[in-house]
Amino acid sequence: MSVGSLPRLSVEMGLTAVVATQLWHHLFVGGGLAELPAVAQQETGVNHSVTAG
């Protein structure tokens, strides 16, 4: 498959969707699909909360 062709784009988008689905399930449903390391929260002193106003 040549770079930029429709078949290659379709395959790459399909593989991306599979990885995204597995990561979503791992994070929000349970960790049984893959053995990913736990994400540690680091204190940076930056407030990431969004406030209306």
C-alpha positions as CSV (number, residue, x, y, z in Angstrom):
1,M,0.0,0.0,0.0
2,S,1.4,3.4,-1.0
3,V,1.6,6.3,1.5
4,G,-1.6,8.4,1.3
5,S,-3.7,5.8,-0.4
6,L,-7.3,5.2,0.7
7,P,-6.7,1.5,1.6
8,R,-3.7,2.4,3.8
9,L,-5.7,5.3,5.4
10,S,-8.5,2.9,6.2
11,V,-6.2,0.3,7.8
12,E,-4.4,2.9,9.9
13,M,-7.7,4.4,11.1
14,G,-9.0,0.9,11.9
15,L,-5.9,0.1,14.0
16,T,-6.1,3.4,15.7
17,A,-9.7,2.8,16.6
18,V,-8.8,-0.6,18.1
19,V,-6.0,0.8,20.2
20,A,-8.3,3.7,21.4
21,T,-11.1,1.3,22.3
22,Q,-8.7,-0.9,24.3
23,L,-7.2,2.1,26.1
24,W,-10.7,3.5,26.9
25,H,-11.8,0.2,28.3
26,H,-8.6,-0.1,30.4
27,L,-9.0,3.4,31.9
28,F,-12.8,3.5,32.4
29,V,-14.1,-0.1,32.6
30,G,-11.2,-2.1,34.2
31,G,-7.6,-3.0,33.7
32,G,-8.1,-6.5,32.5
33,L,-7.5,-5.9,28.8
34,A,-3.8,-4.9,29.0
35,E,-1.0,-4.6,31.5
36,L,-0.4,-0.9,31.4
37,P,1.5,0.9,34.1
38,A,-0.5,3.0,36.5
39,V,-0.4,6.7,35.9
40,A,0.9,8.6,38.9
41,Q,-0.5,12.1,39.5
42,Q,2.3,14.6,39.8
43,E,1.9,17.9,41.7
44,T,3.0,20.7,39.4
45,G,1.4,23.6,41.2
46,V,-0.7,24.3,38.1
47,N,-4.5,24.4,38.5
48,H,-6.0,22.6,35.5
49,S,-9.7,23.1,36.5
50,V,-11.9,25.0,34.2
51,T,-14.1,27.7,35.7
52,A,-17.0,29.6,34.1
53,G,-16.7,33.3,34.1
